C-alpha cells in the first residue's frame, strides 16, 4: 500500500570543496527541495554543478529531485555518478537503489541497498526498500525478514508495519496479516485503508467501496508502468472484449461518450472512432496525466464518479466502465448516477469480476466481485434493459485466469430527463 519516498538527507554530510557562495546556494537549494519547490531546487543544484562538477552533495540531491519527478533514467545517472565520487554515503546508495528499483533493475537495486546497509546497518528506510526489491523479485520470505529488520530498529515505523501486513496477506498467512494490519492501524496507518484490508480477509465488514484515497494512491503509484503491467503481465483485454460486445449496438452517428475510471486511457483508442465528444474521469491525477498524453479526450476530470455525475448537466449516449467496479462493492449508487447521466436509449457498458453465488464479494486481492443475478436485479431496479451479458476470462492474477462479467445495458427510451 505504500512506496518508498525519495527524501533529501540532512545537509550536514560530505561537502565538496567550494566557495562560501556555492555552499550558500547549495544549502538554499536543499531548503527549496524540502519545501517542495523542486524546479527552483534543481536550478540551484545545476548552478552549483556548473561551477563544481564533482560536488557530491549537489549531484546526489539533483538525482533525488529527478527521482521525485519520476525521471528515473536521469536520476540513475546522477546518483550513479555521485556514489562513484563518494562511495561512503548510505543515503546516496539508498536513493540509487530506489531509482534502480523503479526501473526494474532488481539485482542492481538489491546490491545498492546492501551497500547502504553495509555502510549503515541501522538505516531503517534502506531495510524497507530492500523488502520492496525482494518482494518484486518474488523472494517473499526474505522480503518479510527485511520488513522485520526495519521494525526491529523502529517498532513504530508505520509504513513498514503496513508493508509487513501486505506481505503476509500476499503470502496467504491470513491470521498473521490480520494481526499486522491491526498493529499498523493502532500505530497510525490510514484507518480506512486498514479496515478495507481487514475486510478483504474477512476480519471486518466490507465497506461499500474501496477508500478513494487508497484507490488514487494505488494508481498514482503504478501510472508510469500501468499499461505494460496490465497488458503484458496480467493479459488484460477487457477494453477490447467490452467493445466487441457494445460496438454492434451503437448507432452510426457520433456519440457523446463517458469513459468512467478511464485510467491511462486504454479504452480511448477504441472509443474515439465512435465519439463526437469523449470525456474521461478518474481518481488518480497521475493516471490522467498518462491519458492526457494520448491526445484523445475532449475533457479529463479528476473526481469521484458518483459525486461528479450528480453535478453534470451534460448527458451521454454511452458510458463505459472497464475494470472500475472491482473497487466498488455496492453498485446501487453508481447505477443510479449513470441512469441520470444517460440520454434515453443510451448504453451502459461495464466489466466486473465474477463472484459466483455471492451478490458482492471482497476478495483477499482487495478487489470486489459481483454475481450475474445481482447485476440483473440492479439493472431492472434502475430502468435498464440487459442488451448483452457474457462471462469469460478478463485478466490474470499470479498466473491464474480471473473470470468476469462483460455487460451492456440500455436505458429505456422513455427515460425522463433529470429535473433541473
RODRENLUM-598108 format. One record per residue (C-alpha): x, y, z; residue number from 0. Coordinates in Angstrom, 2 decimals, decimal comma, m for minus. Layout:
[[X Y Z] NUM],
...
END
This chain:
[[0,00 0,00 0,00] 0],
[[2,99 2,28 0,36] 1],
[[6,07 3,01 m1,69] 2],
[[9,45 4,43 m0,73] 3],
[[9,88 8,18 m0,93] 4],
[[12,99 9,91 m2,16] 5],
[[13,89 12,44 0,52] 6],
[[16,91 14,71 0,71] 7],
[[19,19 13,80 3,60] 8],
[[20,26 16,30 6,21] 9],
[[22,60 18,86 4,64] 10],
[[25,37 18,05 7,13] 11],
[[27,06 15,21 5,11] 12],
[[30,08 15,40 2,86] 13],
[[30,68 18,76 1,21] 14],
[[32,85 19,02 m1,85] 15],
[[35,40 21,83 m1,72] 16],
[[33,58 25,02 m2,65] 17],
[[33,40 28,75 m2,06] 18],
[[31,03 30,27 0,51] 19],
[[28,75 31,40 m2,36] 20],
[[28,50 27,88 m3,72] 21],
[[27,92 26,42 m0,26] 22],
[[25,19 29,02 0,36] 23],
[[23,48 28,24 m2,96] 24],
[[23,63 24,53 m2,23] 25],
[[22,06 24,92 1,22] 26],
[[19,36 27,19 m0,20] 27],
[[18,59 24,51 m2,78] 28],
[[18,24 21,88 m0,04] 29],
[[15,72 24,13 1,71] 30],
[[13,81 24,59 m1,55] 31],
[[13,73 20,85 m2,13] 32],
[[12,50 20,17 1,38] 33],
[[9,69 22,68 0,89] 34],
[[8,63 21,01 m2,35] 35],
[[9,94 23,72 m4,72] 36],
[[11,62 21,18 m6,97] 37],
[[12,07 23,41 m10,04] 38],
[[13,92 26,03 m8,04] 39],
[[15,97 23,41 m6,20] 40],
[[17,01 21,79 m9,47] 41],
[[18,11 25,14 m10,89] 42],
[[20,23 25,66 m7,79] 43],
[[21,88 22,24 m7,90] 44],
[[22,68 22,64 m11,59] 45],
[[24,15 26,10 m10,88] 46],
[[26,43 24,54 m8,26] 47],
[[27,46 21,68 m10,56] 48],
[[28,25 24,08 m13,38] 49],
[[30,88 25,59 m11,08] 50],
[[31,98 22,47 m9,19] 51],
[[31,24 19,47 m11,46] 52],
[[32,32 16,96 m8,79] 53],
[[30,19 18,46 m6,00] 54],
[[28,89 15,22 m4,48] 55],
[[26,01 16,65 m2,47] 56],
[[24,56 18,68 m5,34] 57],
[[24,94 15,71 m7,68] 58],
[[23,29 13,36 m5,17] 59],
[[20,34 15,63 m4,48] 60],
[[19,84 16,52 m8,12] 61],
[[19,44 12,79 m8,66] 62],
[[16,86 12,75 m5,86] 63],
[[14,97 15,65 m7,49] 64],
[[14,86 13,77 m10,80] 65],
[[13,55 10,71 m8,95] 66],
[[10,89 12,83 m7,28] 67],
[[9,96 13,93 m10,80] 68],
[[9,79 10,22 m11,73] 69],
[[12,52 10,71 m14,33] 70],
[[14,32 7,63 m13,07] 71],
[[16,66 7,29 m16,05] 72],
[[18,26 10,69 m15,41] 73],
[[18,07 10,13 m11,65] 74],
[[20,06 6,94 m12,09] 75],
[[22,79 8,76 m13,99] 76],
[[23,26 11,45 m11,34] 77],
[[23,10 9,03 m8,42] 78],
[[25,48 6,52 m10,00] 79],
[[27,97 9,33 m10,64] 80],
[[27,53 10,57 m7,08] 81],
[[28,43 7,22 m5,49] 82],
[[31,45 6,95 m7,77] 83],
[[32,67 10,29 m6,39] 84],
[[31,90 9,39 m2,77] 85],
[[31,30 5,71 m2,00] 86],
[[30,73 6,06 1,74] 87],
[[27,23 7,59 1,73] 88],
[[24,49 5,20 2,80] 89],
[[21,85 7,77 1,83] 90],
[[23,17 8,03 m1,74] 91],
[[23,28 4,25 m2,19] 92],
[[19,74 4,02 m0,82] 93],
[[18,44 6,62 m3,26] 94],
[[20,33 4,90 m6,07] 95],
[[18,62 1,64 m5,12] 96],
[[15,20 3,29 m5,27] 97],
[[15,88 4,59 m8,78] 98],
[[17,15 1,19 m9,91] 99],
[[14,10 m0,46 m8,39] 100],
[[11,76 1,93 m10,21] 101],
[[13,46 0,91 m13,47] 102],
[[13,03 m2,78 m12,54] 103],
[[16,78 m3,31 m12,32] 104],
[[16,22 m5,51 m9,31] 105],
[[19,63 m7,16 m8,95] 106],
[[21,35 m3,77 m9,04] 107],
[[18,81 m2,31 m6,60] 108],
[[19,42 m5,16 m4,17] 109],
[[23,18 m4,66 m4,39] 110],
[[22,75 m0,94 m3,72] 111],
[[20,53 m1,47 m0,68] 112],
[[23,01 m4,00 0,65] 113],
[[25,81 m1,45 0,23] 114],
[[23,71 1,19 2,02] 115],
[[23,16 m1,24 4,88] 116],
[[26,80 m2,22 4,97] 117],
[[27,60 1,46 5,50] 118],
[[24,75 1,99 7,97] 119],
[[23,15 m1,20 9,37] 120],
[[20,57 0,91 11,22] 121],
[[19,29 2,62 8,05] 122],
[[15,64 1,77 8,60] 123],
[[14,39 3,05 5,25] 124],
[[17,00 1,03 3,41] 125],
[[15,73 m2,12 5,13] 126],
[[12,23 m1,23 3,97] 127],
[[13,43 m0,58 0,40] 128],
[[15,28 m3,89 0,47] 129],
[[11,98 m5,54 1,35] 130],
[[10,31 m3,90 m1,65] 131],
[[13,02 m5,13 m4,02] 132],
[[12,87 m8,68 m2,67] 133],
[[9,07 m8,63 m2,81] 134],
[[9,20 m7,75 m6,51] 135],
[[11,81 m10,46 m7,05] 136],
[[9,29 m12,92 m5,53] 137],
[[11,69 m13,66 m2,67] 138],
[[8,84 m13,40 m0,21] 139],
[[10,40 m14,78 2,97] 140],
[[13,44 m12,53 2,56] 141],
[[11,17 m9,54 1,90] 142],
[[9,30 m10,24 5,12] 143],
[[12,57 m10,57 7,00] 144],
[[13,68 m7,16 5,71] 145],
[[10,47 m5,50 6,91] 146],
[[11,00 m7,23 10,25] 147],
[[14,53 m5,81 10,45] 148],
[[13,19 m2,32 9,79] 149],
[[10,68 m2,76 12,58] 150],
[[13,29 m4,13 14,96] 151],
[[15,07 m0,80 14,56] 152],
[[11,90 1,32 14,68] 153],
[[8,87 m0,62 16,00] 154],
[[6,58 2,34 15,29] 155],
[[7,57 2,73 11,61] 156],
[[4,05 2,85 10,18] 157],
[[4,93 2,33 6,52] 158],
[[6,94 m0,79 7,34] 159],
[[4,09 m2,10 9,51] 160],
[[1,74 m1,78 6,54] 161],
[[4,29 m3,37 4,20] 162],
[[4,68 m6,30 6,57] 163],
[[0,92 m6,78 6,73] 164],
[[0,63 m6,60 2,93] 165],
[[3,41 m9,15 2,58] 166],
[[1,74 m11,57 4,97] 167],
[[m1,57 m11,19 3,10] 168],
[[0,13 m11,90 m0,22] 169],
[[1,77 m14,96 1,32] 170],
[[m1,73 m16,10 2,38] 171],
[[m0,78 m16,06 6,05] 172],
[[m4,15 m14,51 6,78] 173],
[[m4,25 m14,76 10,56] 174],
[[m0,86 m13,08 10,92] 175],
[[m1,86 m10,47 8,33] 176],
[[m4,98 m9,57 10,32] 177],
[[m2,87 m9,03 13,45] 178],
[[m0,35 m6,99 11,44] 179],
[[m2,99 m4,72 9,89] 180],
[[m4,43 m4,06 13,33] 181],
[[m0,97 m3,21 14,64] 182],
[[m0,46 m0,83 11,73] 183],
[[m3,81 0,85 12,37] 184],
[[m3,02 1,23 16,08] 185],
[[0,32 2,82 15,10] 186],
[[m1,38 5,46 12,96] 187],
[[m1,85 3,94 9,49] 188],
[[m4,83 5,16 7,46] 189],
[[m7,80 3,62 9,34] 190],
[[m9,97 3,37 6,22] 191],
[[m7,28 1,57 4,24] 192],
[[m6,61 m0,79 7,14] 193],
[[m10,32 m1,52 7,58] 194],
[[m10,55 m2,27 3,86] 195],
[[m7,61 m4,68 4,03] 196],
[[m9,05 m6,36 7,13] 197],
[[m12,42 m6,73 5,39] 198],
[[m10,70 m8,44 2,45] 199],
[[m9,52 m11,08 4,94] 200],
[[m12,97 m11,49 6,49] 201],
[[m11,92 m9,82 9,73] 202],
[[m14,31 m6,86 9,41] 203],
[[m17,45 m6,00 7,46] 204],
[[m16,69 m4,89 3,89] 205],
[[m17,22 m1,18 3,16] 206],
[[m19,46 m0,18 0,22] 207],
[[m16,36 0,70 m1,82] 208],
[[m12,59 0,91 m1,56] 209],
[[m11,45 4,15 0,12] 210],
[[m10,96 6,84 m2,53] 211],
[[m7,56 7,81 m1,14] 212],
[[m6,41 4,20 m1,36] 213],
[[m7,53 3,86 m4,99] 214],
[[m5,98 7,18 m6,02] 215],
[[m2,71 6,36 m4,28] 216],
[[m2,56 2,87 m5,75] 217],
[[m2,95 4,08 m9,31] 218],
[[m0,74 7,13 m8,86] 219],
[[1,98 4,68 m7,83] 220],
[[1,61 2,48 m10,92] 221],
[[0,71 5,11 m13,52] 222],
[[4,02 5,01 m15,41] 223],
[[4,14 1,21 m15,75] 224],
[[0,40 0,54 m15,67] 225],
[[m0,23 m0,22 m19,34] 226],
[[2,74 m2,55 m19,71] 227],
[[1,96 m4,41 m16,49] 228],
[[m1,72 m4,75 m17,22] 229],
[[m1,46 m5,83 m20,84] 230],
[[1,78 m7,83 m20,84] 231],
[[1,78 m9,32 m17,34] 232],
[[m1,91 m9,62 m16,49] 233],
[[m3,04 m10,33 m20,08] 234],
[[m5,66 m7,63 m19,67] 235],
[[m8,06 m7,47 m22,60] 236],
[[m11,24 m6,08 m21,08] 237],
[[m11,48 m2,89 m23,23] 238],
[[m11,32 m4,90 m26,46] 239],
[[m13,74 m7,56 m25,20] 240],
[[m16,17 m4,93 m23,98] 241],
[[m16,07 m3,01 m27,27] 242],
[[m16,69 m6,23 m29,22] 243],
[[m19,90 m6,57 m27,23] 244],
[[m21,07 m2,96 m27,43] 245],
[[m19,99 m1,96 m30,96] 246],
[[m22,83 m3,78 m32,80] 247],
[[m25,35 m1,90 m30,61] 248],
[[m24,05 1,60 m31,31] 249],
[[m25,86 3,98 m33,68] 250],
[[m23,92 5,18 m36,72] 251],
[[m23,91 8,84 m35,63] 252],
[[m21,12 10,34 m33,48] 253],
[[m21,81 9,92 m29,78] 254],
[[m21,15 11,77 m26,54] 255],
[[m19,11 9,18 m24,64] 256],
[[m18,09 8,93 m20,98] 257],
[[m15,10 6,76 m20,04] 258],
[[m15,58 6,09 m16,32] 259],
[[m12,41 5,27 m14,42] 260],
[[m10,52 5,96 m17,62] 261],
[[m7,08 5,46 m16,05] 262],
[[m4,31 5,88 m18,61] 263],
[[m6,85 5,86 m21,42] 264],
[[m6,66 2,25 m22,58] 265],
[[m10,27 2,48 m23,75] 266],
[[m9,67 5,79 m25,52] 267],
[[m8,45 4,45 m28,90] 268],
[[m11,46 2,10 m29,05] 269],
[[m13,99 4,75 m28,08] 270],
[[m12,66 7,69 m30,08] 271],
[[m13,87 6,48 m33,53] 272],
[[m17,44 6,49 m32,19] 273],
[[m17,20 9,78 m30,30] 274],
[[m18,42 13,26 m31,01] 275],
[[m17,07 14,11 m27,55] 276],
[[m15,03 11,84 m25,30] 277],
[[m14,86 12,59 m21,57] 278],
[[m12,72 10,65 m19,09] 279],
[[m12,95 10,66 m15,32] 280],
[[m10,61 9,07 m12,78] 281],
[[m9,49 9,45 m9,16] 282],
[[m5,77 9,31 m9,96] 283],
[[m4,10 12,52 m11,19] 284],
[[m1,07 10,62 m12,46] 285],
[[m3,19 8,19 m14,46] 286],
[[m4,91 11,18 m16,03] 287],
[[m1,50 12,63 m16,90] 288],
[[m0,83 9,46 m18,89] 289],
[[m4,27 9,61 m20,54] 290],
[[m3,66 13,24 m21,50] 291],
[[m0,61 12,21 m23,49] 292],
[[m2,79 10,13 m25,80] 293],
[[m4,49 13,33 m27,02] 294],
[[m7,81 11,53 m27,47] 295],
[[m10,06 13,03 m24,80] 296],
[[m12,01 16,27 m25,07] 297],
[[m12,11 16,51 m21,27] 298],
[[m10,37 14,70 m18,42] 299],
[[m11,73 15,07 m14,90] 300],
[[m10,17 14,09 m11,56] 301],
[[m13,08 13,39 m9,23] 302],
[[m15,15 10,71 m7,53] 303],
[[m17,51 9,21 m10,10] 304],
[[m20,93 9,34 m8,42] 305],
[[m20,30 12,76 m6,92] 306],
[[m19,23 14,21 m10,27] 307],
[[m22,10 12,67 m12,22] 308],
[[m24,54 14,26 m9,81] 309],
[[m23,33 17,72 m10,80] 310],
[[m23,30 17,35 m14,58] 311],
[[m25,89 18,92 m16,90] 312],
[[m24,34 17,05 m19,85] 313],
[[m25,88 13,72 m20,74] 314],
[[m24,19 10,92 m22,63] 315],
[[m25,08 8,40 m25,32] 316],
[[m22,60 5,84 m24,00] 317],
[[m20,99 5,29 m20,58] 318],
[[m18,19 2,73 m20,28] 319],
[[m16,52 1,37 m17,14] 320],
[[m13,74 m1,15 m17,79] 321],
[[m12,31 m2,75 m14,64] 322],
[[m13,73 0,01 m12,44] 323],
[[m16,30 m1,83 m10,34] 324],
[[m13,63 m4,07 m8,82] 325],
[[m13,16 m1,15 m6,40] 326],
[[m16,87 m0,60 m5,73] 327],
[[m18,90 m3,17 m3,84] 328],
[[m22,37 m1,66 m3,61] 329],
[[m23,19 m0,59 m7,18] 330],
[[m26,63 0,84 m6,46] 331],
[[m25,49 4,48 m6,32] 332],
[[m23,39 4,06 m9,46] 333],
[[m26,27 2,59 m11,45] 334],
[[m28,49 5,42 m10,27] 335],
[[m25,95 8,09 m11,23] 336],
[[m25,34 6,54 m14,65] 337],
[[m29,09 6,30 m15,22] 338],
[[m29,38 10,06 m14,71] 339],
[[m26,34 10,75 m16,89] 340],
[[m27,54 8,80 m19,93] 341],
[[m29,81 10,03 m22,68] 342],
[[m32,94 7,95 m23,32] 343],
[[m31,87 4,82 m25,15] 344],
[[m28,24 5,34 m24,07] 345],
[[m25,91 2,43 m23,41] 346],
[[m24,03 1,50 m20,24] 347],
[[m21,18 m0,98 m20,79] 348],
[[m19,01 m2,31 m17,98] 349],
[[m16,97 m5,20 m16,66] 350],
[[m16,60 m6,71 m13,22] 351],
[[m15,11 m9,82 m11,67] 352],
[[m17,49 m12,77 m11,25] 353],
[[m18,27 m13,76 m7,66] 354],
[[m20,25 m16,94 m8,25] 355],
[[m23,28 m17,03 m5,96] 356],
[[m22,43 m14,08 m3,70] 357],
[[m24,06 m10,80 m4,70] 358],
[[m20,91 m8,90 m3,70] 359],
[[m17,63 m10,39 m2,56] 360],
[[m14,49 m8,56 m1,39] 361],
[[m11,55 m10,84 m2,12] 362],
[[m8,15 m11,01 m0,46] 363],
[[m6,81 m9,35 m3,63] 364],
[[m8,55 m6,16 m2,38] 365],
[[m10,92 m6,31 m5,36] 366],
[[m14,69 m6,73 m5,35] 367],
[[m16,54 m9,32 m7,42] 368],
[[m20,26 m9,40 m8,30] 369],
[[m22,76 m12,04 m9,33] 370],
[[m24,75 m12,02 m12,56] 371],
[[m28,04 m12,18 m10,64] 372],
[[m27,07 m9,09 m8,61] 373],
[[m26,25 m7,15 m11,78] 374],
[[m29,56 m8,15 m13,39] 375],
[[m31,54 m7,09 m10,31] 376],
[[m29,81 m3,73 m10,18] 377],
[[m30,38 m3,19 m13,89] 378],
[[m34,10 m3,80 m13,51] 379],
[[m34,39 m1,64 m10,43] 380],
[[m32,85 1,32 m12,30] 381],
[[m34,78 1,02 m15,53] 382],
[[m32,10 m0,64 m17,64] 383],
[[m32,66 m3,42 m20,15] 384],
[[m29,96 m6,07 m20,48] 385],
[[m28,68 m5,99 m24,06] 386],
[[m25,78 m8,37 m23,54] 387],
[[m24,13 m10,23 m20,67] 388],
[[m21,18 m12,52 m21,15] 389],
[[m18,86 m14,30 m18,73] 390],
[[m15,23 m15,05 m19,56] 391],
[[m11,59 m14,51 m18,64] 392],
[[m10,85 m10,79 m18,32] 393],
[[m7,32 m10,86 m16,83] 394],
[[m4,84 m12,96 m14,92] 395],
[[m3,63 m12,78 m11,35] 396],
[[m0,49 m14,66 m10,29] 397],
[[m0,82 m16,68 m13,49] 398],
[[m4,42 m17,74 m12,80] 399],
[[m7,34 m16,77 m15,04] 400],
[[m9,85 m14,37 m13,48] 401],
[[m13,43 m14,82 m14,60] 402],
[[m15,52 m11,72 m15,11] 403],
[[m18,78 m10,37 m16,48] 404],
[[m18,99 m8,18 m19,56] 405],
[[m22,32 m6,35 m19,57] 406],
[[m24,15 m3,91 m21,84] 407],
[[m27,33 m2,25 m20,55] 408],
[[m29,68 0,12 m22,36] 409],
[[m31,63 2,93 m20,77] 410],
[[m35,30 2,72 m21,63] 411],
[[m36,22 5,14 m24,46] 412],
[[m38,89 6,80 m22,32] 413],
[[m36,42 7,66 m19,53] 414],
[[m37,28 11,23 m18,43] 415],
[[m34,61 13,94 m18,22] 416],
[[m33,09 14,92 m14,89] 417],
[[m35,05 17,55 m13,03] 418],
[[m33,33 20,99 m13,04] 419],
END
